[in-house]
Amino acid sequence: MKKAILCILSAFVFIIITEAFQTAQQQPWVVPEKNTKMANPVKADAKSIAAGKALFTKNCVDCHGKKGLGDGSKVPELKTTPADMTSQAFQSQTDGSLFYKIAEGRKDMPKFKKDLPEDEDRWNLVNYVRSFGAKK
């Protein structure tokens, strides 16, 4: 009887911890207002999008997948789920918000301001991930 109660309590604790962890993962990513209002100074032309695609292939595909669906090969190793860049929720963010998130990162998402110190590179990434919305 004691073993059965202990098993039930263990399962209950596991469920509570799992729910709390999932809730913590789903917290909104708050971007400072000054960043949400930043305008993209890089024209989304073929040159910028090609540069962004090269950077995405090198730095982002493992987590976000080739088509930006959040289905990269490293997903099983992550504690958080990468964004589906084709979704309306992702695409409705401002360019400044995307730029901020690429630069600052959080949790499993690296801070790319160190690996991609040039603002233009991060803006090129913003221009490229915008193309995922056009493919839907």
C-alpha positions as CSV (number, residue, x, y, z in Angstrom):
1,M,0.0,0.0,0.0
2,K,2.8,2.4,0.9
3,K,4.5,1.7,-2.5
4,A,1.3,2.4,-4.3
5,I,0.9,5.8,-2.5
6,L,4.5,6.6,-3.1
7,C,4.1,5.9,-6.8
8,I,1.0,8.0,-7.1
9,L,2.7,10.9,-5.2
10,S,5.8,10.6,-7.4
11,A,3.6,10.7,-10.6
12,F,1.7,13.7,-9.2
13,V,4.9,15.6,-8.4
14,F,6.3,14.7,-11.9
15,I,3.1,16.1,-13.6
16,I,3.2,19.3,-11.6
17,I,6.9,19.9,-12.3
18,T,6.4,19.1,-16.0
19,E,3.5,21.6,-16.2
20,A,5.4,24.3,-14.4
21,F,8.4,23.8,-16.8
22,Q,6.2,24.0,-19.9
23,T,4.5,27.1,-18.6
24,A,7.9,28.7,-18.0
25,Q,9.0,27.8,-21.5
26,Q,5.9,29.5,-23.0
27,Q,6.5,32.9,-21.4
28,P,6.3,35.7,-23.9
29,W,9.6,37.1,-25.2
30,V,9.4,40.7,-24.2
31,V,11.3,43.1,-26.5
32,P,12.0,46.6,-25.3
33,E,9.8,49.2,-27.0
34,K,12.7,51.1,-28.5
35,N,13.8,47.9,-30.3
36,T,10.3,47.0,-31.5
37,K,10.2,50.5,-33.2
38,M,13.6,50.1,-34.9
39,A,13.4,50.4,-38.7
40,N,15.3,47.9,-40.8
41,P,18.0,50.0,-42.6
42,V,18.8,47.2,-45.0
43,K,16.7,46.9,-48.2
44,A,15.2,43.4,-48.6
45,D,16.7,43.0,-52.0
46,A,18.1,39.8,-53.6
47,K,21.6,40.5,-52.3
48,S,20.5,40.9,-48.7
49,I,18.2,37.9,-48.8
50,A,21.0,35.7,-50.3
51,A,23.4,36.9,-47.6
52,G,20.7,36.2,-44.9
53,K,20.2,32.7,-46.4
54,A,23.9,31.9,-46.2
55,L,24.0,33.1,-42.5
56,F,20.8,31.2,-41.7
57,T,22.2,28.0,-43.3
58,K,25.4,28.3,-41.3
59,N,23.9,29.4,-37.9
60,C,20.2,28.6,-37.7
61,V,19.2,25.5,-39.7
62,D,20.2,23.0,-36.9
63,C,17.5,24.4,-34.7
64,H,15.0,26.2,-37.0
65,G,15.2,23.7,-39.9
66,K,15.8,24.5,-43.6
67,K,12.3,26.0,-44.1
68,G,12.1,27.8,-40.7
69,L,9.5,25.4,-39.3
70,G,11.4,24.9,-36.0
71,D,12.2,21.3,-36.9
72,G,16.0,21.3,-37.1
73,S,18.1,18.3,-36.2
74,K,19.0,19.7,-32.8
75,V,15.4,20.1,-31.6
76,P,15.4,16.9,-29.5
77,E,18.4,18.3,-27.5
78,L,16.7,21.6,-26.8
79,K,14.7,22.6,-23.7
80,T,12.6,25.0,-25.7
81,T,10.9,24.8,-29.0
82,P,12.3,26.9,-31.8
83,A,9.9,29.3,-33.4
84,D,8.0,28.4,-36.6
85,M,9.1,31.2,-38.7
86,T,6.4,30.6,-41.2
87,S,3.6,31.3,-38.7
88,Q,1.6,34.4,-38.6
89,A,2.6,35.0,-35.0
90,F,6.3,35.0,-36.0
91,Q,5.8,37.1,-39.1
92,S,3.7,39.7,-37.4
93,Q,6.6,40.8,-35.3
94,T,8.4,44.0,-36.2
95,D,11.8,43.8,-37.9
96,G,13.2,45.5,-34.9
97,S,11.9,42.8,-32.6
98,L,13.4,40.1,-34.8
99,F,16.7,41.9,-34.9
100,Y,16.7,42.2,-31.1
101,K,15.9,38.5,-30.6
102,I,18.7,37.5,-33.0
103,A,21.2,39.8,-31.2
104,E,20.2,39.0,-27.6
105,G,19.0,35.5,-27.7
106,R,17.4,33.7,-24.7
107,K,17.4,30.2,-23.3
108,D,18.4,27.9,-26.1
109,M,18.6,30.7,-28.6
110,P,22.2,32.0,-28.7
111,K,23.2,35.6,-28.6
112,F,24.3,36.3,-32.1
113,K,25.6,39.8,-31.5
114,K,28.9,38.1,-30.6
115,D,29.1,35.6,-33.5
116,L,27.6,38.1,-35.9
117,P,28.9,41.5,-34.7
118,E,27.9,43.4,-37.8
119,D,24.4,44.8,-37.6
120,E,24.1,44.4,-41.4
121,D,24.4,40.6,-41.0
122,R,21.6,40.4,-38.5
123,W,19.4,42.7,-40.6
124,N,20.1,40.4,-43.6
125,L,18.9,37.5,-41.4
126,V,15.7,39.4,-40.7
127,N,15.2,40.0,-44.4
128,Y,15.7,36.3,-45.1
129,V,13.4,35.0,-42.4
130,R,10.7,37.3,-43.7
131,S,10.8,35.2,-46.9
132,F,9.4,32.2,-44.9
133,G,6.1,34.1,-44.5
134,A,5.9,34.7,-48.3
135,K,6.2,30.9,-48.9
136,K,3.1,30.0,-46.9
